[in-house]
Amino acid sequence: QVDLLESGGGLVQSGGSLRLSCTTSRSIFSIANAMAWYRQPPGKQRELVATISNRNSINYADSVRGRFTISRDNAKSTWYLQMNSLKPEDTAVYFCNADFYFGEKWGQGTQVTVSP
C-alpha cells in the first residue's frame, strides 16, 4: 500500500526547473503535523531539503534556499517542491515525507537528474 504518491522527477539540464508533487489521502493529509522533502544523492545519506508545517511554517536546507520552494494545496491533499536553477549536485532520489504524532510516512522516491 502506497500512502504517499510522488510524481514529477526526470532529467533536466543545469539551470532548468522541475516541480515535484506528493499526493496522499485526505484522511492522512489532515492529521499530518508537517510535510517535507528529502533527497539522497548517489552514494550519500538521505538529507532534508525542505519542510512545511500544518501552520505553513517553512524551512529550507542552506543548499537549496532561494532556488527551491515548498508549498501545499490543502484542497488537493498535495504538497510540492518547485526546483529552479537546478545544479548537477541536486541530482538525487527525492522522497516526500509526512510527519504524524505516531510516526512518519514516506513516498517511494522519484529520480531527479541534472546534467551539466
N, C-alpha and C positions, 0 to 999 in steps of 0.2 A: 504494500500500500504506500503510495506516494502522497504525502500530505502537502509538500511544497513543490510546485512545478515551475521550473525555470525555463526561460527562453531568451534568445537574443544574442547569444555568443556567435563568434565567427572569426574570419580573417580580415584584417584591415591594415592599411598602410600607416606608417608613422605619421602622426598629425591628424589622423582620422577620428571618427566618432562611432560609438556603439551605444545602444541602450539595452540593458538587461531588465527583465521582468521576472517577478516571482509571484505566483498566484496560489492562493490557498482557499479553503472553505471559509464561509462567513463565520462559522462557529469557532474555528481556530483563530481567525484574524481578530475576532472581537475580544478574546481573552489574552492575547499576546501583550506582554509588557513592552517589548521593543522588537524591532526588526533590524536586520543587519545584512551586510555583505562581507564575506571573507574571500580570500584568494590563496591559492597555493601555487607558487611558481615552480617550474621544473626543478626537482632536487632539493627543494626547500620546504620549510614548515608552513603550515597554514597561518595566515596573518589577517588581522582585522583591517577592513577597508573603510567602512562607514556604518554608522548606526543612526536609527531614528526611533525615538520612544513613542509611546502612545499619547504623549503630550507634545509631540513634534520637537523634542529636544534632539539636536543633530550634532554628531561628532565625526571627524574625518581623520584618517591617518595622515601624517605630515606629507607623505609621498604623493598623495592624490589631492590634497586640499587645493582648491582653486581650479581644478580640472574636472573633478567628478562631483556629481550632485545626486544625493539620495532623496527620494520622495515617496509618498504613499498616496493611494487613492482608496479611501475607505469604502466608497460605493462599489468598487470592483474587488475589494479584498486583495489588493495587489500592491507591491512596492517595487520601486525601480532604482536602477543605478544608471544615470546618464554619464557616459565617459567621453570626454572631449580631450583633444590634444594628446592622443594616446602615444605612448612610447614603447619601444621594444621591451623595456623592463616591466611593462604592465602585462606581458604575456603570462598567463596562468589559467588554472581552472578556478572559476568563480563559483562560490557557493552562497546561496541565501540561507538565512538563519532566522528563527523566531524564538524568542525567549519567553518562558512562562514561569509561573511560581513553582511548578512541579518539574521543570527541566527545560529542555530545548529541542527543537526540530530542525532538520537540515534538508536542503534541496539536494538533488542528485549531482549537481555541478554542471557547469557549461564552460566549454573551452573558449578562451579569447586569445588570439594570436595576433601580435602586432609585428609586421615586417618592417625592416629598416627603410 
